[in-house]
Amino acid sequence: MNFDLTDEQRLLQNTVRDFARNEVAPVAEELDRTKTFPYEIVEKL
């Protein structure tokens, strides 16, 4: 069995990682502190 990711899967993985770093991480602490849900971030998905 081959458990390696396909090129498409790697692209998705990298895209999601970049999105999390650029969009979620910068505001994650504030969202936790204020107990708010980031609807505006989810809409970008």
QUITA-V267392 format. One record per backbone hydrogen bond with DSSP energy under -1.0 kcal/mol. NH is the residue of the N-H (numbers start at 1). CO is the residue of the C=O. Records with the same first field share a line. If there is no record, write none. Layout:
# QUITA-V267392
NH=CO / CO
This chain:
# QUITA-V267392
10=6
11=7
12=8
13=9
14=10
15=11
16=12
17=13
18=14
19=15
20=16
21=17
22=18
23=19
25=20
27=24
28=24
31=27
32=28
33=29
34=30
36=31
39=37
42=38
43=39
45=42
